[in-house]
Amino acid sequence: MRALTYLVAATLDGFIAGPDGGDPSGQEYFPITPDLVEFLVATYPETLPGPAREAMGLTEPGATFDTVIEGRASYELGLAAGLVDAYPHLRHLVVSTTLTDLPAPAIELVRGDPLETVRGLKAEDGLGIWLVGGGTLAHSLLPEIDRIVVKLNPWVIGDGIPMFAGGFRLTGFTVTETVPLPGGVQVITLARQR
């Protein structure tokens, strides 16, 4: 069975974006440093957006994920940056109850229950499924998240979009690996406690 991995950058206080919900990439608290890019290219090259992959000459399919799922707000951040489909190299699903269509015909719009959609995806053959964000979708998919990979940044911002935006739901995970990067980010991998 395929695994669902929530791979996301977060601050020490658990936020994945600032209070305005805008694109956190490159913010002071989420710097994109050469060592982080090097780590991603070596470990999760399929998580880099299509234009970045092209610029780096990355053409091989990833070894970890072949599918990405994200919420409407996360998708719209890419749209605002001019990326109609940020991940054309992956099967791409966007979860939204408000959107009626998407400008990229290859992207699948999920208007129904995202939990049932992920359960269906996990039953299919293939590589892993990457949950890119956001916090509300992550909370709704928490029962199906098998792994969390946090690019933990050494900043506290006090307010913003939480990693899991929703009500109380006690769910245990165990740290399986920690990779400290020279620029200050620690990549922490956690597996669901079964």
C-alpha positions, 0 to 999 in steps of 0.5 A: 500500500502507498504511503501518504507523507506530509513534507513541509517547512515549519517554524519552531512554533509549528507554522507553515506560513505567516499570518497573511497566508502568503507564499512562505518560500524565501521569507526570512524564516523559511530561507531557501539556502544552497544546502537545503536545495542540495538536500532536496535534489538528493533526497526528494527531487520530485518535490521541486517545482517544474521550472526549478527542475528544468533549470537544474536539468532534473529529468528523472522521475522521483523515487519517493513520490509520483503523486502530489495533493494540496489544498486550494490555498496552497495551489493558489500560491503557485497560481499567483507566482505564474505556475498553472501546474507547479508539479507537471511531473507528478499526478497532481490533485487539488482539494477544494469545495469552492473551485469549479475548474482548474486552468491546467487540465492535467490537474485533478480537482477533488471536490468531495471527501479528501480522506476517501480520495486519499484512501483510494489513492493509497489502494492503487499501485505506485509510489508515495503520495506527497501532501504539500499543504496546507494546514487545514487539509493536513488536519483533515487527512491526519488519519491517513498520514503515514509519515511527516517530514518537517524541514524545521527552521530555527525561527519562532514567528508567533502567529500564522498558518499552523501545520495542522489547522483544526480541533484537538486530535491526539496522534502519535508519531516517532522520530526516525531520522534527523538530518541537520543542515549547515544553514540551520534547518533540521529535516526531521522524519517521523513515522506514525505510531501503529 
